[in-house]
Amino acid sequence: MRSSRNCIAMPVHTSTPKEITKHIRQLIAKVAPGRDAKYLAVRPQDGAKVNECFPNVEAKISHAGGRMLCGWQIWEWPYVLVEAEFHAVWVSPEGELVEITPKQHGEETILFVPDPALTYAGLAKDNVRVAVRDDLLVHHFIRVSEEIVKVMNRGDRAGQYGYVSVPAHEFEPLRNAQAFLVHSISTGLRDHSPCLCGSGRKYKQCHSRDFSL
């Protein structure tokens, strides 16, 4: 089966954080110690594709000059987690940082952490996630998401961009687990709530055991 790295990595509508919280500062310290985040306006380039920042920037450089700057785009699932996505923006010949990649949900700004030490070499990087609340459902969602990316990056898949062909038997159980966790979290369940499966037991005493990977 064919799976998109972007929609599988985060199957919920995350958004640009409205402010830099303590959890975002923890995330930045984890991915780019000593770097500062900055808000950039989204100014989509004609012909640029959603979620295709690296080819978008390469195309911009080919006809307008400038250079690529890699770093991390910060996303937020409010009250659940924050995550950093490996990302690239265009630096104009005059040195201005410009976000030229359009956003799936129409965000007008991004929160970006430049990291000149990072380069794009055609290999995928997993998002880095930090839980906003200390809850087993959230921690298990992060763990399952990491396992999905490991499967998608196995062998030659690591060099594939966009859609990746993954055998169903490797992918389906993890996708189903991720969907169960997303639904549980989105409906407001906590680890001490009755499990969504209907067993009557608390999540931490029920399906929690299935996600202790």
C-alpha positions as CSV (number, residue, x, y, z in Angstrom):
1,M,0.0,0.0,0.0
2,R,1.1,3.6,-0.6
3,S,1.2,6.0,2.4
4,S,2.1,9.6,2.7
5,R,4.8,10.5,5.2
6,N,3.0,13.7,6.1
7,C,-0.5,12.5,6.7
8,I,0.6,9.4,8.6
9,A,3.1,11.2,10.8
10,M,0.4,13.4,12.3
11,P,-3.2,12.3,11.4
12,V,-4.8,15.2,13.3
13,H,-5.1,18.9,12.5
14,T,-2.1,20.5,14.3
15,S,-1.6,24.2,13.9
16,T,1.0,26.9,14.4
17,P,1.4,27.7,18.1
18,K,0.1,31.1,19.1
19,E,2.8,31.6,21.7
20,I,6.1,30.0,22.8
21,T,5.2,27.9,25.8
22,K,7.4,26.1,28.2
23,H,6.7,22.8,26.3
24,I,7.8,24.5,23.1
25,R,11.0,25.7,24.7
26,Q,11.6,22.1,25.9
27,L,11.1,20.9,22.3
28,I,13.4,23.5,20.9
29,A,16.1,22.6,23.4
30,K,15.7,19.0,22.3
31,V,16.0,19.5,18.6
32,A,18.2,22.6,18.3
33,P,19.9,23.6,21.6
34,G,20.7,27.3,21.8
35,R,18.6,28.2,18.8
36,D,15.7,30.7,18.8
37,A,12.3,30.3,17.1
38,K,10.8,33.0,14.9
39,Y,7.4,33.5,13.3
40,L,7.5,33.7,9.5
41,A,4.6,34.8,7.3
42,V,3.5,32.1,4.7
43,R,4.1,33.6,1.3
44,P,3.4,30.7,-1.1
45,Q,5.4,30.5,-4.3
46,D,3.5,30.0,-7.5
47,G,3.5,26.3,-8.3
48,A,4.7,25.3,-4.8
49,K,3.1,22.2,-3.3
50,V,1.7,21.6,0.1
51,N,4.2,19.6,2.3
52,E,6.9,19.6,-0.3
53,C,9.2,22.2,1.2
54,F,12.5,20.8,0.0
55,P,11.6,20.6,-3.8
56,N,9.7,23.9,-3.4
57,V,12.9,25.6,-2.1
58,E,15.1,23.9,-4.7
59,A,12.8,25.1,-7.5
60,K,12.9,28.7,-6.1
61,I,16.6,28.7,-5.9
62,S,16.9,27.5,-9.5
63,H,15.2,30.6,-10.9
64,A,15.7,33.3,-8.2
65,G,19.0,32.4,-6.5
66,G,19.3,32.5,-2.8
67,R,19.8,29.4,-0.7
68,M,18.0,26.8,1.4
69,L,17.9,27.0,5.2
70,C,16.9,23.9,7.1
71,G,15.5,23.8,10.6
72,W,12.4,22.8,12.4
73,Q,8.8,23.9,11.9
74,I,6.9,23.8,15.2
75,W,3.4,22.4,15.4
76,E,0.9,22.1,18.3
77,W,-1.9,19.8,19.1
78,P,-3.4,21.9,21.9
79,Y,-3.3,20.4,25.4
80,V,-1.9,17.2,23.9
81,L,1.6,17.6,22.4
82,V,4.0,19.8,20.5
83,E,6.2,18.6,17.7
84,A,9.0,19.7,15.5
85,E,9.0,18.8,11.8
86,F,12.2,18.9,9.7
87,H,11.6,21.8,7.3
88,A,13.3,24.2,4.9
89,V,12.6,27.8,4.0
90,W,14.1,30.0,1.2
91,V,16.7,32.6,2.0
92,S,16.5,35.4,-0.6
93,P,19.7,36.8,-2.1
94,E,19.2,39.8,0.3
95,G,19.1,37.4,3.3
96,E,15.4,37.4,4.1
97,L,13.9,34.2,5.4
98,V,10.8,33.4,3.4
99,E,8.3,30.5,3.9
100,I,7.2,29.7,0.3
101,T,5.4,26.4,1.0
102,P,1.6,26.5,1.3
103,K,-0.1,24.9,4.2
104,Q,-2.7,22.2,4.1
105,H,-5.1,24.1,6.5
106,G,-4.3,27.6,5.4
107,E,-2.0,28.7,8.2
108,E,-0.7,32.2,7.5
109,T,2.3,32.0,9.8
110,I,4.7,29.3,10.9
111,L,7.0,29.0,13.9
112,F,10.4,28.1,12.6
113,V,13.7,27.2,14.3
114,P,16.6,27.8,11.9
115,D,19.5,25.3,12.3
116,P,22.3,26.0,9.8
117,A,24.0,22.7,11.0
118,L,21.2,20.7,9.3
119,T,21.2,19.8,5.6
120,Y,18.8,17.9,3.4
121,A,20.3,14.9,1.8
122,G,17.2,13.2,0.5
123,L,16.5,11.2,3.6
124,A,13.4,11.4,5.8
125,K,13.6,12.5,9.4
126,D,10.9,11.7,11.9
127,N,9.1,14.5,13.7
128,V,10.2,15.1,17.3
129,R,7.4,15.2,19.8
130,V,7.0,16.4,23.4
131,A,3.9,15.6,25.4
132,V,2.1,18.6,26.9
133,R,0.4,16.4,29.5
134,D,1.7,13.4,31.3
135,D,-0.9,10.8,30.2
136,L,-0.4,7.3,28.9
137,L,-2.6,7.8,25.9
138,V,-0.4,10.7,24.7
139,H,2.8,8.8,25.4
140,H,1.5,5.8,23.6
141,F,0.4,7.9,20.6
142,I,3.9,9.3,20.4
143,R,5.5,5.8,20.6
144,V,3.2,4.4,17.9
145,S,3.9,7.3,15.6
146,E,7.6,6.7,16.0
147,E,7.1,3.1,15.2
148,I,5.2,4.0,12.0
149,V,8.0,6.2,10.8
150,K,10.5,3.4,11.5
151,V,8.5,1.1,9.3
152,M,8.2,3.7,6.5
153,N,12.0,4.3,6.7
154,R,13.0,0.7,6.6
155,G,15.6,-0.2,4.0
156,D,15.3,1.7,0.7
157,R,12.2,3.5,1.8
158,A,14.3,6.0,3.7
159,G,15.2,7.7,0.5
160,Q,11.7,7.8,-0.9
161,Y,9.9,11.2,-0.8
162,G,6.2,11.9,-0.6
163,Y,4.3,8.6,-0.9
164,V,6.0,5.4,0.2
165,S,5.1,1.8,-0.6
166,V,4.7,-0.2,2.6
167,P,3.5,-3.8,2.9
168,A,0.1,-3.8,4.5
169,H,1.0,-6.4,7.2
170,E,3.8,-4.0,8.4
171,F,1.7,-0.9,8.4
172,E,-2.0,-1.7,9.1
173,P,-1.6,-2.8,12.8
174,L,0.2,0.4,13.6
175,R,-2.2,2.6,11.7
176,N,-5.1,1.0,13.5
177,A,-3.4,1.5,16.9
178,Q,-2.7,5.1,16.0
179,A,-6.3,5.7,14.9
180,F,-7.6,4.2,18.2
181,L,-5.3,6.5,20.2
182,V,-6.2,9.6,18.2
183,H,-9.9,8.9,18.7
184,S,-9.5,8.3,22.4
185,I,-7.5,11.5,22.9
186,S,-9.8,13.6,20.8
187,T,-12.9,12.5,22.7
188,G,-11.2,13.7,26.0
189,L,-10.3,10.3,27.5
190,R,-7.4,10.1,30.0
191,D,-5.4,7.0,31.1
192,H,-7.8,6.7,34.1
193,S,-10.9,6.9,32.0
194,P,-12.9,3.8,30.8
195,C,-11.2,2.4,27.7
196,L,-12.8,3.2,24.4
197,C,-13.1,-0.5,23.6
198,G,-16.1,-0.8,25.9
199,S,-14.6,-3.3,28.3
200,G,-15.5,-1.2,31.3
201,R,-11.9,-1.1,32.6
202,K,-9.7,2.0,32.8
203,Y,-7.5,2.5,29.8
204,K,-4.3,2.1,31.8
205,Q,-5.6,-1.4,32.9
206,C,-6.9,-2.4,29.4
207,H,-5.6,-1.4,25.9
208,S,-2.7,0.4,27.5
209,R,-0.9,-3.0,27.6
210,D,-1.2,-3.3,23.8
211,F,0.8,-0.1,23.2
212,S,3.7,-0.8,25.5
213,L,5.9,-1.4,22.5
